[in-house]
Amino acid sequence: MGTLIRQGLKILAGFGLMFYPVTGQAAKISPMIVELKPAGQNSIARVELTNDSLRDIPFEAVMMRGVITEDGELEMSPAEEQFLVFPAQAIVEGNSQQVFRVQYVGEPELSQSEIYYLALRQVPVEFEGETSQVQIVVNYNVLVNVVPDGTAPVAAVAEVNPSTQDEKDGLSLLVRNDGNRYFMAGLSDWIVTGTTSDGNRYEGKFKGGELTRHIGVGVVGPGRTRRFFLPTDVKLSPGSVQVEINP
């Protein structure tokens, strides 16, 4: 999720020729994050797409395996053999809803949670007549976590350095997950303590959700690391900082 979803909506393409009557579409997805079990009735989820526009919009549904790099980049590869998705394609009429059913059918005995994405891709359409139009084609990525029982995240801070980003004082952190279940750094509780550059005691407590505007959802998979910048509004002395993350 370099930002769930920020990891949830991507503009894929915009194209036009000579004239520019713009065709706009709007859609909402709920939920944007789902959890599935590797087997049983909880291996199935429903994702609803709402088309708020007047135009009918065709979509295709594709399952992808997701790897979130240390710098928050999302790398995806096909994972259709691990899932059943119905419908695989649908034309969603204007001002209506379409439910996509997602079922995990991959390996039932998992040692750790796995990260996937349901990619709901708007399919480009041809316009009637000779007038060229600008068409915005949108891709929605729904985070799908397959989580076996008995797993848990273990958050650790491998590196922490006072730094400045966009003229803001803060901390550059390398966060590690030593557990076997994903966690979301942006939705976790953080406690930051240290000494300011002028010798005062600093303590910052951030409750779940408070940091999403700074680091996004911040998905950290099992055995993975992520780099984040955490604003503190004051300069902290190197070597004095301690960070505790409670997923």
VENQUISUL-V22623 format. One record per residue. N is the residue number from 1. PSI is psi in whole degrees, 0 to 359 (999 if undefined). NEAR is the number of other C-alpha atoms within 12 Angstrom. Layout:
# VENQUISUL-V22623
N:PSI:NEAR / N:PSI:NEAR
This chain:
# VENQUISUL-V22623
1:999:43 / 2:14:34 / 3:96:37 / 4:220:37 / 5:22:33 / 6:327:26 / 7:6:33 / 8:339:31 / 9:123:27 / 10:134:23 / 11:119:18 / 12:317:17 / 13:149:16 / 14:133:18 / 15:151:19 / 16:169:17 / 17:264:14 / 18:326:11 / 19:160:14 / 20:45:16 / 21:116:16 / 22:135:18 / 23:114:25 / 24:140:22 / 25:150:28 / 26:137:27 / 27:152:33 / 28:143:28 / 29:136:30 / 30:127:25 / 31:168:23 / 32:348:30 / 33:128:31 / 34:155:32 / 35:135:33 / 36:153:32 / 37:155:31 / 38:341:30 / 39:164:22 / 40:187:16 / 41:336:13 / 42:11:21 / 43:7:28 / 44:139:26 / 45:158:33 / 46:131:29 / 47:126:34 / 48:129:29 / 49:126:38 / 50:124:28 / 51:107:29 / 52:357:21 / 53:174:19 / 54:343:17 / 55:142:19 / 56:137:27 / 57:125:37 / 58:138:29 / 59:151:32 / 60:147:28 / 61:125:37 / 62:134:34 / 63:135:37 / 64:144:30 / 65:137:29 / 66:135:34 / 67:123:32 / 68:118:34 / 69:171:25 / 70:327:26 / 71:8:25 / 72:9:32 / 73:140:22 / 74:121:31 / 75:127:20 / 76:146:24 / 77:154:19 / 78:141:19 / 79:36:25 / 80:335:25 / 81:343:17 / 82:355:28 / 83:154:33 / 84:128:25 / 85:129:31 / 86:131:26 / 87:156:23 / 88:333:24 / 89:148:22 / 90:144:24 / 91:113:27 / 92:113:32 / 93:156:22 / 94:141:21 / 95:46:19 / 96:176:21 / 97:155:23 / 98:129:33 / 99:129:28 / 100:129:33 / 101:125:25 / 102:126:39 / 103:127:34 / 104:128:38 / 105:19:25 / 106:204:22 / 107:120:20 / 108:340:22 / 109:91:18 / 110:142:19 / 111:346:20 / 112:166:28 / 113:153:35 / 114:145:40 / 115:128:41 / 116:170:41 / 117:137:46 / 118:109:51 / 119:113:40 / 120:107:46 / 121:126:33 / 122:131:34 / 123:126:26 / 124:144:25 / 125:155:18 / 126:139:15 / 127:145:15 / 128:151:8 / 129:182:7 / 130:350:10 / 131:125:15 / 132:147:18 / 133:156:23 / 134:127:23 / 135:125:27 / 136:118:26 / 137:125:28 / 138:143:28 / 139:128:31 / 140:128:38 / 141:115:41 / 142:122:43 / 143:125:45 / 144:112:42 / 145:124:41 / 146:115:43 / 147:111:34 / 148:158:28 / 149:152:21 / 150:7:15 / 151:156:21 / 152:146:23 / 153:153:29 / 154:103:28 / 155:136:34 / 156:150:29 / 157:110:30 / 158:326:22 / 159:144:22 / 160:126:30 / 161:127:29 / 162:137:33 / 163:179:25 / 164:136:19 / 165:129:18 / 166:42:12 / 167:20:12 / 168:134:18 / 169:142:22 / 170:204:31 / 171:135:38 / 172:120:29 / 173:145:31 / 174:111:29 / 175:134:41 / 176:145:35 / 177:106:34 / 178:3:23 / 179:192:24 / 180:20:28 / 181:141:32 / 182:159:42 / 183:164:42 / 184:109:40 / 185:323:49 / 186:342:35 / 187:7:28 / 188:166:30 / 189:132:24 / 190:143:29 / 191:121:24 / 192:125:31 / 193:156:27 / 194:193:30 / 195:133:23 / 196:166:25 / 197:340:20 / 198:14:12 / 199:4:14 / 200:154:15 / 201:136:18 / 202:135:24 / 203:123:22 / 204:127:29 / 205:124:20 / 206:119:27 / 207:161:20 / 208:126:23 / 209:339:21 / 210:333:21 / 211:358:29 / 212:329:29 / 213:345:20 / 214:318:26 / 215:6:35 / 216:197:31 / 217:323:34 / 218:55:46 / 219:130:51 / 220:110:50 / 221:166:39 / 222:131:33 / 223:11:29 / 224:166:34 / 225:153:34 / 226:144:41 / 227:134:32 / 228:155:38 / 229:124:34 / 230:111:40 / 231:138:30 / 232:349:32 / 233:352:21 / 234:156:27 / 235:132:29 / 236:148:34 / 237:133:25 / 238:139:21 / 239:349:17 / 240:350:23 / 241:136:31 / 242:138:27 / 243:129:32 / 244:129:28 / 245:127:33 / 246:99:26 / 247:999:31
